[in-house]
Amino acid sequence: MSWGGGQERGLRSGTVNTPLVVAFGEAMAIAARDWKADQARVTAFRDRLRDRLVADVAGVAVNGHATGRLASNLSLSIDGVEPLALMRLLRETVAFSASSACSTESFVTSHVLLAMWGDSPRSRQAFRLSPGRLTTQADIDLAATALIDGIGTLRSL
């Protein structure tokens, strides 16, 4: 179904959203200017979160290459911890994912993790944390504390 006046043979009907185009251009200019500093900062935050969880929680496994990974990707599996239960417990404090973005209606184990670890607890217990360019050190510390406490709560049940 097409919206608008029918120009462009109905493929792109409607008026171009000029403010959105300008904002996107500005966002790209900021990204081009700041990407190296942003990547270094996000990598440090990711590593701080990883190091804290590995040090304070038994049974943490980092999924993927130790250094050859996206700055904003920390995939973990934790022995005996069901990711969806942890997500429900921490839903007011920490946002993270236990499945692909296109699987909101059901939990589907990542095909990448299945290729790496097979149909194993490590694959099924994986979840992903994604710090970003607006993340602060305080955010990382809050997330680490909440995750550590939440894992302790789940393990005590």
C-alpha positions as CSV (number, residue, x, y, z in Angstrom):
1,M,0.0,0.0,0.0
2,S,1.3,3.4,-0.9
3,W,0.9,6.6,1.1
4,G,1.1,10.1,-0.3
5,G,0.4,11.6,-3.7
6,G,1.6,8.7,-5.8
7,Q,4.8,10.2,-7.2
8,E,7.7,7.9,-8.0
9,R,5.1,5.3,-9.3
10,G,4.0,4.7,-5.7
11,L,7.5,3.4,-4.6
12,R,8.4,6.4,-2.4
13,S,5.2,8.5,-2.1
14,G,5.2,11.4,0.2
15,T,7.3,14.4,1.0
16,V,11.0,14.0,1.9
17,N,11.5,14.5,5.6
18,T,14.1,17.3,5.3
19,P,14.8,17.6,9.0
20,L,15.4,13.9,9.2
21,V,17.8,14.1,6.2
22,V,19.7,17.0,7.8
23,A,19.9,15.2,11.2
24,F,21.1,12.0,9.5
25,G,23.8,14.0,7.7
26,E,24.9,15.6,11.0
27,A,24.9,12.2,12.7
28,M,27.2,10.9,10.0
29,A,29.5,13.9,10.4
30,I,29.7,13.3,14.2
31,A,30.4,9.6,13.6
32,A,33.1,10.3,11.1
33,R,34.7,12.9,13.4
34,D,34.5,10.9,16.7
35,W,34.6,7.2,15.8
36,K,38.1,6.5,16.9
37,A,37.6,8.1,20.3
38,D,34.2,6.5,20.7
39,Q,35.5,3.1,19.8
40,A,38.3,3.3,22.3
41,R,36.0,4.5,25.1
42,V,33.3,1.8,24.4
43,T,36.0,-0.9,24.2
44,A,37.3,0.1,27.6
45,F,33.8,0.1,29.0
46,R,33.1,-3.4,27.5
47,D,36.3,-4.7,28.9
48,R,35.7,-3.2,32.3
49,L,32.3,-4.9,32.4
50,R,33.7,-8.2,31.2
51,D,36.6,-8.1,33.8
52,R,34.3,-7.3,36.6
53,L,31.9,-10.1,35.8
54,V,34.7,-12.6,35.2
55,A,36.3,-11.7,38.5
56,D,33.1,-11.7,40.6
57,V,31.0,-14.4,39.1
58,A,31.9,-18.1,38.9
59,G,31.3,-19.9,35.6
60,V,31.4,-16.9,33.2
61,A,32.5,-17.7,29.7
62,V,33.2,-15.0,27.1
63,N,31.9,-16.0,23.7
64,G,33.8,-15.0,20.7
65,H,37.4,-13.8,20.1
66,A,39.1,-12.1,23.0
67,T,40.1,-9.0,21.1
68,G,38.9,-9.3,17.5
69,R,35.3,-8.2,18.2
70,L,33.1,-5.1,18.0
71,A,33.7,-2.6,20.7
72,S,30.0,-2.7,21.5
73,N,29.6,-6.5,21.8
74,L,30.0,-8.6,24.9
75,S,28.6,-12.0,24.6
76,L,28.6,-14.1,27.8
77,S,27.4,-17.5,29.0
78,I,27.1,-18.1,32.7
79,D,26.9,-21.6,34.1
80,G,23.5,-22.3,35.6
81,V,22.0,-18.9,34.7
82,E,19.0,-18.7,32.4
83,P,19.3,-15.5,30.4
84,L,15.5,-14.9,30.2
85,A,15.1,-15.2,33.9
86,L,18.0,-12.7,34.4
87,M,16.4,-10.4,31.9
88,R,13.1,-10.5,33.8
89,L,14.8,-9.9,37.1
90,L,16.8,-6.9,35.9
91,R,14.3,-5.4,33.4
92,E,14.1,-2.1,35.4
93,T,17.9,-1.8,35.6
94,V,19.8,-3.4,32.7
95,A,18.8,-3.9,29.1
96,F,20.4,-6.8,27.3
97,S,19.6,-9.4,24.7
98,A,19.4,-13.2,24.8
99,S,18.3,-13.7,21.2
100,S,18.5,-12.0,17.9
101,A,16.6,-8.7,17.4
102,C,14.2,-10.3,15.0
103,S,13.1,-13.0,17.5
104,T,11.0,-10.9,20.0
105,E,8.2,-13.4,20.0
106,S,10.3,-16.4,20.9
107,F,13.8,-17.3,22.2
108,V,16.0,-18.7,19.4
109,T,19.6,-19.7,20.1
110,S,22.0,-17.9,17.8
111,H,23.1,-19.9,14.8
112,V,26.6,-18.5,15.3
113,L,26.7,-19.8,18.9
114,L,25.3,-23.1,17.7
115,A,28.1,-23.3,15.1
116,M,30.6,-22.5,17.8
117,W,29.4,-24.6,20.7
118,G,26.7,-26.9,19.3
119,D,23.4,-27.3,21.1
120,S,24.9,-26.9,24.5
121,P,24.2,-25.1,27.7
122,R,26.9,-22.5,26.7
123,S,24.9,-21.7,23.5
124,R,21.5,-21.7,25.2
125,Q,22.8,-19.6,28.2
126,A,24.4,-16.9,26.1
127,F,23.3,-13.3,26.3
128,R,24.7,-10.0,24.9
129,L,25.5,-6.7,26.5
130,S,26.1,-3.7,24.2
131,P,27.6,-0.5,25.6
132,G,27.3,2.4,23.2
133,R,28.8,5.9,22.6
134,L,26.5,7.4,25.2
135,T,27.3,4.8,27.9
136,T,29.1,6.2,30.9
137,Q,31.4,4.5,33.4
138,A,28.6,4.9,36.0
139,D,26.3,3.0,33.7
140,I,28.9,0.2,33.4
141,D,29.4,0.0,37.1
142,L,25.6,0.0,37.8
143,A,25.1,-2.8,35.2
144,A,28.0,-4.9,36.6
145,T,26.6,-4.6,40.2
146,A,23.1,-5.4,39.1
147,L,24.2,-8.4,37.0
148,I,26.3,-9.8,39.9
149,D,23.5,-9.3,42.4
150,G,20.9,-10.8,40.0
151,I,23.0,-13.8,39.2
152,G,23.5,-14.4,42.9
153,T,19.7,-14.1,43.4
154,L,19.0,-16.6,40.6
155,R,21.6,-19.1,41.9
156,S,20.2,-19.0,45.4
157,L,16.7,-20.0,44.3
